Amino acid sequence: MNLHQCEKIFTDALRPGASEEVFSNACSMLVQQGSLPPQQRLLIYRHNISGGFINALSATFVVCRQVLGQACFSTMARDYAWNRVHQSGDLNELGRDFPDYLQAEIDIRIEFVDVAYLADLARLEWFIEQSAQADDSGSVNMIGVNMVEHSETAGLYPVMNPSLRLLATDYPVLEIWQAHRQPGGVSHIQGLDERAYLCVCRDRYDDVIIKLISKELFSFMSAMVEGASLEHLVSIAASEAPQIIHYAMQQEWLQGFKN
């Protein structure tokens, strides 16, 4: 048996749903040490890893944990962490698919009918975390917005703030997030009459700022994030493009253009 096979047996045994056979095979690989039998030692490993997963997810999805309660959140966090598709060892990436996991649970569990907003709330919290951690150390040769009118628009592409995240939602998740973070708990949250569009971005002082924006601005910003050329951006916004570009620059969402 090679090292990779040994690691797989041990890792599979650490999963809470591991079969007795898998668990026993891993126990047989442990060297007797001290008074604890291999079974108890392996359970300690399993508990410690699960606890690390739960703590990491709790630190990111603070409001989701408050909504669900600690016991429910811990159970779901543990289930997600052990069964997620992308098994990265980087805890900073652990929560990437947690909103999708919550959405799948909401779709099949009737007890979540009153928290249908939970997946979008998790997306907002994940975007806040990613915005705070975004690396802005890269350097790009950019053309300032004042130079754009003197350049060929077809060859220019937007350079966005690396911390920028966009979220479209049918739920008042910003109000829910803000209410849970205020002393005194949650006040009455009114539902939305129409879809809301949020922009999450870190400013020059390293504070993460969340803003409600219009549908039109969201569409324009989405096109910029997707790498549309300035020529295409002008074609979809026509006469409003210069004002939108200037506003995006003022908000530090757009850093300039590259060719």
Phi, psi and omega in degrees: 000127181273176185297319181300318180295320178297317180297320181294317179300314181295316181295317179298324181290337180284343179293136181303331182264016183296143179289164179298324180295313180297317180297316181294321179298319180291320180299325181292343180274345183278138178277134179298127183211121182074198185267346181284131176290158182305323181300315181290323178296319180293323177295326177295316176302313182300314181297318181295318180293315178300319178297322177295318177299311183298317180296319180295317179290324178297324181291331180270314186258062186297312183288323176301320178295321178295321180294315184279333189090151187300316184296312180295316180298317182298318179297315181290321180297318179294316179298316179297311186299320183281340186242010182293154183291312183268099183270064178282144177278354180276113181296339177292339179259000187302320187273006187305316184258008182298320176301319178294323176298314179298320179298319178296321178292320179299322184291336186245351185245115185295335181290350179260013184298331182274354179235043180299341180282352193301320182296317179290327174297319177295322178297319178298315180294323178294319179294322177298316179296315181293323178296318181295328185263357185301139180271117180248026184276347182292147180246136180227136175286112187244156173256125181293160183297331179289345179265348188299318185295344179260007183241164175285118185294333183294333183260011182248141181227143184290145172249111186269157172299125183301340182270000184289132174223142181239139181221126172255133185215151176265006184234154180280058187292330178294316179296320179296315180299315181294319182296320181289339181270352181268149176299142178099359175085202188264128172272182180295129179252124181270139180292169182267142174275336179210167184299143179252150182233125185242143174240123179248126182202147177270135181269186184292343179264010179069020173268137177276121182251133179245127182231141169280131180233167181284162177299320181294317179293322178299315180297318179294315179296321178299319178296322178294316179299324180283357174089024178295146178289160177298325178301316179292320180299318179295324182291329182272342181243352176051236187291342182276348184304313181300318180295319180295317181297316179298318180295317179297325176292318180297324180279356181069020176280322179251127184263341182154201180227153176234158177238000000 
